[in-house]
């Protein structure tokens, strides 16, 4: 019987040598957290650039939004 994880088989393409399933799960969880942080940062930026019809324009609002986005990314280690 052949080993399905042996080099040259399709299963080997999904698990490079030296990487076990646990490290793959950890990498995916990290990637998901990073994508979520990027989404939060984008939302902060978009809200800072959004015009609110019933308010006077605040020239400092985009700067505050950019700082918030930057802090969100730093908190996640990005």
LINDA-V686222 format. One record per backbone hydrogen bond with DSSP energy under -0.5 kcal/mol. NH is the residue of the N-H (numbers start at 1). CO is the residue of the C=O. Records with the same first field share a line. If there is no record, write none. Layout:
NH = CO / CO
This chain:
4 = 2
6 = 3
9 = 6
12 = 9
13 = 9 / 10
14 = 10 / 11
15 = 11
19 = 16
20 = 18
24 = 20
25 = 21
26 = 22
27 = 23
28 = 24
29 = 25
30 = 26
31 = 27
32 = 28
33 = 29
34 = 30
35 = 31
36 = 32
37 = 33
38 = 34
39 = 35
40 = 36
41 = 37
42 = 38
43 = 39
44 = 40
45 = 41
46 = 42
47 = 43
48 = 44
49 = 45
50 = 46
53 = 51
55 = 52
59 = 57
61 = 58
64 = 60
65 = 61
66 = 62
67 = 63
68 = 64
69 = 65
70 = 66
71 = 67
72 = 68
73 = 69
74 = 70
75 = 71
76 = 72
77 = 74
78 = 73
